[in-house]
């Protein structure tokens, strides 16, 4: 018994290998990637201005300077509670 190869036109094969100029995705149907690792701790992503990013090129360098700045700041009053990051609204 022999199996015949399905015939395809050369033009049809060439079209399927090319990238489209634009793709439309339905993000309402998107699901989280279950294989992607989740960070173990809460992190906040901050976008630095270009002039600042020239000086601070790594997360460690930014954190080091911010921690030094925090040490110079006056301490909070005992009764004052820190606001939650999620509760704040953008200006």
Residue pairs with C-beta under 8 A, 6 or more apart in sequence:
44 85
46 62
48 56
48 62
55 61
56 62
56 65
76 82
